[in-house]
């Protein structure tokens, strides 16, 4: 897992051209003005999911992980907490669904506050709970999740 601000995005280009493309897309676009929905960047290899959400309490969240895609999650407006735990420390709740590209888990981990202008990168071994409310207070968040094929 990586967490940083878009100001430092270029530091992470070393993780591959696809990660670099995702971060450039986030850096070079006003994500607060993108239309909600799926936006192709490089076909199914890299695409953005623009979301307007309301954060939820931690107990409403579920640990998830993906195998086919890396998640680059960017908070464009608002603030949320995101949970992180290596999947080896979690217990499988729902086995991996290849078509939907996720497995669900039970367990515990760490939470970080992700304010507007910040991004996280979750790799296949990174269990995560996105969209948690800061201090348990649900709030509106504009987020762009760029899916990057492994």
C-alpha positions as CSV (number, residue, x, y, z in Angstrom):
1,X,0.0,0.0,0.0
2,X,1.1,3.5,-0.8
3,X,-0.4,6.8,0.4
4,X,0.7,10.2,-0.8
5,X,-0.5,13.4,-2.5
6,X,-0.6,14.1,-6.2
7,X,2.1,16.6,-5.7
8,X,4.5,13.7,-5.3
9,X,3.0,11.4,-8.0
10,X,6.1,11.3,-10.1
11,X,8.0,9.5,-7.3
12,X,5.8,6.5,-8.0
13,X,6.3,6.3,-11.7
14,X,9.0,3.7,-11.0
15,X,6.3,1.2,-10.3
16,X,5.6,0.8,-14.0
17,X,4.3,2.6,-17.0
18,X,0.6,1.7,-16.1
19,X,0.9,3.1,-12.6
20,X,2.6,6.2,-14.1
21,X,-0.3,6.6,-16.6
22,X,-2.9,6.3,-13.9
23,X,-1.2,8.9,-11.7
24,X,-0.6,11.3,-14.7
25,X,-4.3,11.0,-15.5
26,X,-5.3,12.0,-12.0
27,X,-2.7,14.8,-11.9
28,X,-3.6,16.2,-15.3
29,X,-7.4,16.2,-15.0
30,X,-9.7,18.2,-12.7
31,X,-11.3,15.1,-11.1
32,X,-14.0,17.3,-9.4
33,X,-15.4,17.9,-12.8
34,X,-15.3,14.5,-14.4
35,X,-18.6,12.8,-15.1
36,X,-19.6,10.0,-12.7
37,X,-19.1,6.5,-14.2
38,X,-16.4,4.6,-16.1
39,X,-13.9,6.5,-18.2
40,X,-11.5,4.4,-20.4
41,X,-7.9,5.6,-20.2
42,X,-6.3,2.6,-22.0
43,X,-9.2,0.3,-22.7
44,X,-9.6,-2.4,-20.1
45,X,-5.9,-2.1,-19.1
46,X,-6.4,1.2,-17.3
47,X,-9.8,2.9,-16.6
48,X,-11.2,5.3,-14.1
49,X,-14.3,4.9,-12.0
50,X,-15.6,8.3,-10.9
51,X,-17.8,8.1,-7.8
52,X,-19.8,10.5,-5.6
53,X,-20.2,8.6,-2.3
54,X,-21.2,9.1,1.3
55,X,-18.6,7.6,3.7
56,X,-19.8,4.9,6.1
57,X,-18.9,3.8,9.6
58,X,-16.1,1.3,9.9
59,X,-18.4,-1.4,11.0
60,X,-20.2,-1.2,7.7
61,X,-17.0,-1.7,5.7
62,X,-15.7,-5.0,4.4
63,X,-12.1,-6.0,3.6
64,X,-11.6,-6.6,-0.1
65,X,-8.7,-7.4,-2.4
66,X,-8.3,-7.8,-6.2
67,X,-6.0,-10.0,-8.3
68,X,-6.4,-8.6,-11.8
69,X,-6.2,-4.9,-11.0
70,X,-4.3,-2.6,-8.8
71,X,-6.5,0.2,-7.3
72,X,-5.2,3.7,-7.4
73,X,-7.8,5.5,-5.3
74,X,-7.8,9.3,-5.4
75,X,-9.9,11.5,-3.1
76,X,-10.8,14.6,-5.3
77,X,-13.1,16.2,-2.7
78,X,-13.9,15.5,0.9
79,X,-12.0,13.1,3.2
80,X,-12.3,9.5,4.1
81,X,-10.5,6.8,6.0
82,X,-9.2,3.7,4.2
83,X,-8.2,0.5,6.0
84,X,-5.2,-1.6,5.1
85,X,-4.1,-5.1,6.0
86,X,-2.0,-7.7,4.2
87,X,-4.4,-10.4,3.0
88,X,-2.3,-13.1,4.7
89,X,-3.4,-11.6,8.1
90,X,-7.1,-11.8,7.1
91,X,-9.6,-14.6,7.0
92,X,-11.5,-15.3,3.7
93,X,-15.2,-14.4,4.1
94,X,-16.1,-14.8,0.4
95,X,-13.7,-16.6,-1.9
96,X,-12.2,-14.8,-5.0
97,X,-14.7,-14.2,-7.7
98,X,-12.7,-14.1,-11.0
99,X,-15.4,-12.3,-13.0
100,X,-15.9,-9.5,-10.4
101,X,-12.2,-9.5,-9.5
102,X,-12.5,-9.5,-5.7
103,X,-12.4,-11.6,-2.6
104,X,-13.9,-10.4,0.7
105,X,-12.2,-10.9,4.1
106,X,-12.8,-10.6,7.9
107,X,-10.1,-9.3,10.2
108,X,-8.5,-6.2,11.4
109,X,-5.9,-3.7,10.2
110,X,-4.8,-0.1,10.2
111,X,-6.8,2.9,9.0
112,X,-5.4,6.1,7.5
113,X,-7.1,9.4,6.8
114,X,-7.0,10.3,3.1
115,X,-7.9,14.0,2.5
116,X,-8.7,15.6,-0.8
117,X,-5.6,15.7,-3.1
118,X,-4.3,12.4,-1.8
119,X,-4.2,8.9,-3.3
120,X,-3.6,5.4,-2.2
121,X,-2.3,2.4,-4.2
122,X,-3.5,-1.0,-3.3
123,X,-1.7,-4.0,-4.8
124,X,-3.2,-7.5,-5.0
125,X,-1.8,-8.5,-1.6
126,X,-3.3,-5.4,0.0
127,X,-6.7,-5.9,1.7
128,X,-8.5,-2.6,2.0
129,X,-11.7,-1.0,3.2
130,X,-12.4,2.1,1.3
131,X,-15.0,4.8,2.1
132,X,-14.9,4.8,5.9
133,X,-16.1,7.9,7.7
134,X,-13.6,10.0,9.6
135,X,-14.4,10.0,13.3
136,X,-17.5,8.0,12.5
137,X,-19.2,11.0,10.8
138,X,-20.5,10.1,7.3
139,X,-19.8,12.8,4.7
140,X,-19.8,13.3,1.0
141,X,-16.7,12.3,-1.0
142,X,-15.8,12.6,-4.6
143,X,-13.4,9.8,-5.5
144,X,-11.7,8.5,-8.6
145,X,-10.6,4.8,-8.6
146,X,-8.2,4.1,-11.4
147,X,-8.1,0.3,-12.1
148,X,-4.7,-0.7,-13.4
149,X,-4.3,-4.2,-14.9
150,X,-1.5,-6.2,-13.2
